[in-house]
């Protein structure tokens, strides 16, 4: 489970504690220096664009980690 913010991760942990070991804030999973991705809800068009760009960048950074996980699963 990938979240944009730590608060979102905490809510998942409260509602689904069994999923916590598989729940990450996107930058945490990608190894980025960014702490989290600001949720643009209620914000300006620019804030939504900035969020989309951040999501895109983090998604690209996550590809190697996802590939490693998939490789490990296929080796089982």
MITIKE-7722 format. One record per atom (N, C-alpha, C): x, y, z; residue in one letter. Coordinates in steps of 0.05 Angstrom, whole numbers, padded with zeros to 5 digits, always signed. Example, Ala and Ser with C-alpha at 12.3 -4.5 7.8 and 13.67 -1.06 7.14 Angstrom:
! residues 2
+00264-00114+00156A/+00246-00090+00156A/+00264-00066+00156A/+00257-00045+00142S/+00273-00021+00143S/+00258+00001+00157S/
END
This chain:
! residues 76
+00017-00023+00000X/+00000+00000+00000X/+00018+00024+00000X/+00013+00042-00019X/+00029+00067-00020X/+00012+00091-00014X/+00022+00108+00003X/+00008+00132+00010X/+00024+00157+00003X/+00011+00180+00003X/+00025+00205-00003X/+00036+00217+00023X/+00022+00213+00045X/+00030+00226+00070X/+00033+00206+00093X/+00047+00213+00114X/+00049+00196+00137X/+00022+00193+00151X/+00006+00214+00151X/-00020+00213+00164X/-00037+00191+00150X/-00036+00190+00124X/-00051+00169+00109X/-00041+00142+00117X/-00015+00139+00120X/-00003+00113+00129X/-00013+00106+00157X/-00014+00125+00174X/-00023+00120+00202X/-00053+00112+00202X/-00069+00124+00185X/-00097+00116+00184X/-00101+00087+00174X/-00085+00080+00155X/-00086+00052+00145X/-00077+00033+00168X/-00057+00041+00183X/-00048+00024+00205X/-00070+00021+00226X/-00085+00042+00231X/-00107+00040+00251X/-00129+00022+00241X/-00136+00025+00215X/-00158+00010+00204X/-00151-00019+00196X/-00126-00022+00188X/-00117-00048+00178X/-00089-00054+00189X/-00086-00059+00215X/-00059-00063+00227X/-00043-00085+00213X/-00056-00105+00202X/-00042-00127+00189X/-00027-00118+00164X/-00035-00094+00153X/-00023-00084+00129X/+00001-00066+00134X/+00007-00059+00158X/+00027-00039+00164X/+00055-00047+00153X/+00062-00072+00155X/+00089-00080+00145X/+00091-00077+00115X/+00069-00073+00101X/+00069-00070+00072X/+00058-00043+00063X/+00059-00024+00082X/+00049+00003+00076X/+00072+00023+00078X/+00074+00039+00057X/+00096+00058+00056X/+00086+00085+00045X/+00098+00107+00056X/+00095+00133+00043X/+00112+00131+00018X/+00102+00140-00005X/+00116+00137-00030X/+00145+00144-00029X/+00153+00167-00019X/+00181+00174-00018X/+00198+00155+00000X/+00185+00144+00020X/+00198+00124+00038X/+00205+00099+00021X/+00186+00090+00005X/+00190+00067-00011X/+00211+00071-00033X/+00210+00095-00045X/+00228+00101-00068X/+00256+00108-00060X/+00260+00114-00034X/+00286+00123-00025X/+00292+00152-00030X/+00271+00167-00035X/+00273+00196-00041X/+00280+00211-00015X/+00290+00235-00018X/+00295+00252+00005X/+00270+00267+00015X/+00250+00267-00003X/+00225+00281+00004X/+00211+00266+00027X/+00200+00280+00045X/+00186+00267+00068X/+00159+00255+00060X/+00144+00271+00045X/+00118+00262+00036X/+00109+00280+00013X/+00086+00273+00002X/+00075+00288-00020X/+00050+00302-00010X/+00050+00328-00011X/+00027+00344-00001X/+00001+00337-00016X/-00020+00333+00000X/-00046+00327-00012X/-00058+00354-00021X/-00065+00357-00047X/-00074+00383-00057X/-00103+00388-00053X/-00118+00371-00039X/-00146+00374-00037X/-00154+00402-00028X/-00172+00414-00043X/-00181+00441-00037X/-00162+00463-00046X/-00140+00455-00058X/-00120+00474-00066X/-00124+00485-00094X/-00104+00500-00102X/-00106+00513-00129X/-00098+00493-00151X/-00103+00501-00175X/-00095+00485-00198X/-00065+00479-00197X/-00050+00499-00189X/-00021+00496-00188X/-00013+00475-00167X/-00027+00474-00145X/-00021+00454-00124X/-00027+00426-00134X/-00048+00423-00150X/-00054+00397-00162X/-00033+00389-00182X/-00024+00408-00198X/-00003+00403-00218X/+00023+00395-00203X/+00030+00409-00182X/+00054+00403-00167X/+00052+00375-00155X/+00029+00368-00145X/+00024+00341-00134X/+00028+00320-00156X/+00016+00325-00179X/+00018+00306-00201X/+00047+00302-00210X/+00062+00323-00211X/+00090+00321-00218X/+00106+00306-00197X/+00100+00310-00172X/+00114+00296-00150X/+00107+00266-00151X/+00081+00260-00156X/+00073+00232-00158X/+00087+00218-00181X/+00089+00232-00203X/+00103+00221-00227X/+00132+00215-00221X/+00145+00234-00208X/+00174+00231-00201X/+00178+00208-00182X/+00161+00206-00161X/+00163+00184-00142X/+00157+00157-00155X/+00138+00156-00173X/+00131+00131-00187X/+00155+00121-00203X/+00169+00140-00216X/+00193+00132-00231X/+00214+00121-00213X/+00218+00134-00190X/+00238+00125-00171X/+00232+00098-00158X/+00206+00091-00158X/+00198+00066-00145X/+00202+00041-00163X/+00205+00045-00189X/+00207+00023-00208X/+00228+00002-00200X/+00253+00010-00193X/+00273-00010-00186X/+00265-00027-00162X/+00253-00014-00142X/+00244-00029-00118X/+00222-00049-00124X/+00203-00040-00141X/+00181-00058-00149X/+00192-00082-00165X/+00211-00076-00183X/+00224-00098-00198X/+00237-00118-00180X/+00251-00108-00159X/+00265-00127-00140X/+00244-00145-00126X/+00223-00133-00118X/+00202-00148-00104X/+00190-00170-00123X/+00184-00162-00147X/+00173-00181-00167X/+00193-00203-00173X/+00219-00196-00175X/+00239-00216-00181X/+00241-00237-00158X/+00240-00227-00133X/+00241-00244-00110X/+00217-00263-00109X/+00194-00253-00116X/+00170-00269-00116X/+00171-00291-00138X/+00183-00284-00161X/+00184-00304-00182X/+00205-00325-00176X/+00224-00320-00159X/+00245-00339-00152X/+00235-00359-00131X/+00213-00354-00119X/+00202-00373-00099X/+00192-00398-00110X/
END
